[in-house]
Amino acid sequence: MSQIIKFILLILILPFHCLAKKFRFIDFKRDTISFTHQYADFNKADFYGDKLHAFGSNGNHHSKIVNFRISTSPPIFYGCNDTLMDVDSNNQDEYLCYYQDTINLTSLLLKNSNGVPSNVRIAIRFTGHNCTFSFQDKSYLLLMAEDRRFYRNVLVSYMVLLEVKDESIVHGYAFADTPEDNMPEQTPNCFGDFNKDGILDFLDWRKMESKISMFSLKDGAFVRNTENYIIVGPSKKQRRYMENYDDQFNFERINRKKSKWFYKL
């Protein structure tokens, strides 16, 4: 009889502990967050991407801050330099304006939450893909962006997360790429409560990297969890692909033996 009970318990526990061999954010979430997706129509005449220059101008032009609406509901304006100068001192700090409240975007990107060092001014353009969600009675707004300096020959993406209350910005966070352009998998699903402790987490799943790190929001900052992580490697299909192409992608095969997670993988 005891063997039968053990077998039944194994069947019940197996779907939770023995996750799919391929990494998916949803398999590691203990609580599901409901995201409300919004897509701004940037195909109109006021599309700011057509009015912003990606390359620096000559020294006779001093860039100025211009405002572009990147969201109607809620109202969000992006204050950005109209030209990217070769000399950073000619540029002013860029900002986001939520209703009437503003936050310094330049500083936010340089002090990004996933610990990517940068001593270079980051220039972005917002893609129009915005998300809102609630967690522990707090409201968040997630804005997707990409590098304006497209002459870098790689599409680098960013995320800006704002905690908002009424018509004010409570906190702001940014998530950036690495200097090697191993940008994380930019999707709202990287946010959640992955260890069910009631704290908002961020899983940093980067291209061509074997460790998926988790950051938890504590005391107004996302802090890396150094004790728990997921080790991944390329699948057989990805290995064959790597032999013929130089494209970068996310390793998807979970190494359960080397991973150190909150429960046995």
C-alpha positions in Angstrom: 0.0 0.0 0.0 2.8 2.4 0.8 4.3 1.9 -2.6 1.0 2.9 -4.2 0.8 6.0 -2.1 4.3 7.0 -3.1 3.5 6.5 -6.7 0.4 8.7 -6.4 2.4 11.4 -4.7 5.0 11.2 -7.4 2.4 11.7 -10.1 1.0 14.8 -8.3 4.4 16.4 -7.6 6.0 15.6 -11.0 4.3 18.3 -13.0 5.5 20.9 -10.5 9.0 19.8 -9.9 10.0 18.3 -13.2 9.6 21.3 -15.4 9.9 21.2 -19.2 13.4 20.6 -20.4 13.3 24.0 -22.2 13.3 27.1 -20.2 10.1 29.1 -20.1 9.3 32.0 -17.8 5.8 30.6 -17.1 7.1 27.3 -15.7 8.9 29.2 -13.0 6.2 31.5 -11.9 4.4 30.6 -8.7 1.9 33.5 -9.1 0.6 34.7 -12.4 0.7 38.4 -13.2 -2.0 39.8 -15.5 -0.5 42.2 -18.0 -2.6 44.7 -19.9 -0.8 45.4 -23.3 -1.1 48.7 -25.1 0.3 49.5 -28.5 0.8 53.2 -29.4 0.1 54.1 -33.0 3.5 55.5 -34.1 2.5 55.4 -37.8 0.9 58.8 -37.7 2.5 62.1 -38.8 3.8 62.8 -35.3 5.9 59.6 -35.2 8.9 60.9 -33.4 11.2 58.3 -35.0 11.0 60.2 -38.3 12.0 63.5 -36.5 14.9 62.2 -34.5 18.4 61.8 -36.0 20.3 58.7 -35.1 23.7 60.1 -36.2 25.5 63.1 -34.8 25.3 66.5 -36.5 28.2 68.8 -37.2 29.5 71.0 -34.4 27.3 74.0 -35.5 24.2 72.4 -34.2 23.4 72.2 -30.5 20.7 69.6 -29.7 17.6 70.7 -27.9 15.0 68.8 -25.9 11.7 68.1 -27.8 8.6 66.5 -26.4 6.8 63.5 -28.0 3.7 61.8 -26.7 4.4 58.1 -26.4 1.2 57.2 -24.6 -2.3 58.7 -24.6 -3.8 56.8 -21.7 -2.1 57.4 -19.4 -0.5 60.5 -20.8 3.2 60.0 -21.1 5.7 62.3 -22.9 9.3 61.6 -23.8 11.6 64.6 -23.6 14.6 63.8 -25.8 17.4 65.4 -27.7 16.5 66.1 -31.3 20.1 65.2 -32.4 22.7 62.9 -31.0 25.9 64.8 -30.9 29.4 63.3 -31.1 30.2 65.2 -28.0 28.0 64.2 -25.1 28.4 67.6 -23.4 26.1 69.1 -26.1 23.3 66.9 -25.0 20.9 67.5 -22.1 19.5 64.8 -19.9 16.4 63.2 -21.3 13.2 62.5 -19.2 9.8 60.9 -19.1 6.8 62.9 -18.0 3.9 60.9 -16.5 0.9 63.3 -16.3 2.9 66.3 -14.7 5.5 64.2 -12.9 8.9 63.8 -14.5 11.8 61.4 -14.0 15.4 61.7 -15.3 15.6 59.0 -18.0 19.3 59.5 -18.7 20.3 58.8 -15.1 17.8 55.9 -14.9 19.4 54.1 -17.9 23.0 54.6 -16.7 22.0 53.2 -13.2 20.2 50.3 -14.7 18.7 47.7 -12.3 20.4 44.6 -13.7 23.9 46.0 -13.1 25.2 46.6 -16.6 28.1 49.1 -16.4 27.9 52.0 -18.8 29.9 55.2 -19.1 28.4 56.0 -22.5 25.3 58.1 -23.0 22.4 55.8 -23.9 20.1 57.0 -26.6 16.8 55.2 -27.1 13.5 55.3 -28.9 10.3 53.9 -27.5 8.6 51.2 -29.6 5.0 51.9 -28.6 4.6 48.6 -26.7 3.5 49.4 -23.2 2.2 47.2 -20.4 0.5 47.8 -17.1 0.2 45.4 -14.2 -0.5 45.3 -10.5 1.5 43.5 -7.9 0.9 43.6 -4.1 -1.5 46.5 -4.4 1.1 48.5 -6.4 0.7 49.7 -10.0 3.4 49.4 -12.6 3.9 50.7 -16.1 6.4 48.9 -18.4 7.7 50.7 -21.5 9.7 48.9 -24.2 12.4 50.7 -26.1 15.3 50.1 -28.4 18.7 51.8 -29.2 18.5 54.9 -31.4 22.0 54.5 -32.5 21.2 51.9 -35.1 24.5 52.3 -36.8 25.8 49.9 -34.1 24.5 47.2 -36.5 22.6 45.4 -33.8 19.1 45.9 -32.4 19.5 46.5 -28.7 16.4 46.7 -26.5 15.6 48.2 -23.1 12.8 48.2 -20.6 11.7 51.0 -18.4 9.6 50.1 -15.4 7.7 52.8 -13.5 5.9 52.3 -10.2 3.0 54.8 -10.3 0.3 56.0 -7.9 -2.5 58.2 -9.0 -0.7 60.7 -11.3 2.8 60.4 -9.8 5.9 58.3 -10.3 6.9 56.6 -7.1 10.0 54.8 -8.4 11.7 54.2 -11.8 13.8 51.3 -12.9 15.6 50.5 -16.2 17.0 47.2 -17.6 19.8 47.5 -20.1 21.8 45.3 -22.4 25.4 44.2 -21.8 28.4 45.8 -23.6 28.6 42.6 -25.7 25.0 43.2 -26.9 23.8 40.1 -25.1 20.4 41.7 -24.4 18.0 39.9 -22.2 14.8 38.3 -23.5 12.7 41.5 -23.4 9.2 40.3 -22.5 6.9 41.3 -19.6 6.9 37.6 -18.6 10.4 38.1 -17.1 8.6 39.9 -14.2 6.8 37.9 -11.5 7.0 36.3 -8.1 9.3 33.4 -8.8 9.9 32.2 -5.2 6.5 33.2 -3.8 7.8 35.5 -1.1 5.5 38.4 -2.1 8.3 40.4 -3.7 8.5 41.4 -7.3 11.2 39.5 -9.2 13.0 39.9 -12.5 14.6 37.0 -14.3 17.6 38.1 -16.5 17.7 35.6 -19.3 20.4 36.8 -21.6 21.5 35.7 -25.1 24.5 33.3 -25.3 24.8 33.2 -21.5 24.5 30.1 -19.4 23.3 31.6 -16.1 19.8 33.1 -15.6 20.0 35.4 -12.6 17.1 36.6 -10.5 16.7 40.2 -9.1 14.3 41.0 -6.4 12.8 44.4 -5.6 13.9 45.4 -2.1 14.0 48.8 -0.5 13.4 50.6 -3.9 16.1 48.7 -5.9 16.3 45.4 -7.8 18.9 43.3 -5.9 20.6 40.2 -7.5 20.0 36.9 -5.7 23.4 35.3 -5.6 22.3 32.0 -4.0 19.6 31.0 -6.5 20.0 30.8 -10.3 19.2 28.6 -13.3 21.9 27.2 -15.5 21.1 26.7 -19.2 22.9 25.5 -22.3 22.2 25.2 -26.0 20.0 22.4 -27.2 21.2 20.0 -29.9 19.3 22.0 -32.5 21.0 25.2 -31.2 24.4 23.6 -31.3 24.0 22.6 -34.9 22.8 26.1 -35.7 25.8 27.6 -34.0 28.2 25.6 -36.2 26.9 27.5 -39.3 25.6 30.9 -38.1 26.8 33.7 -35.8 23.3 34.7 -34.7 22.8 35.2 -30.9 19.9 33.6 -29.1 18.9 32.4 -25.7 20.1 29.0 -24.5 17.0 27.0 -23.7 18.1 23.7 -22.3 17.9 23.6 -18.4 20.9 22.0 -16.6 19.1 20.7 -13.6 22.1 19.3 -11.8 24.1 22.6 -11.9 21.1 24.9 -11.2 20.5 26.1 -7.7 16.8 27.0 -7.4 14.3 27.3 -4.7 13.0 23.8 -5.3 14.5 20.8 -7.1 14.3 21.1 -10.8 
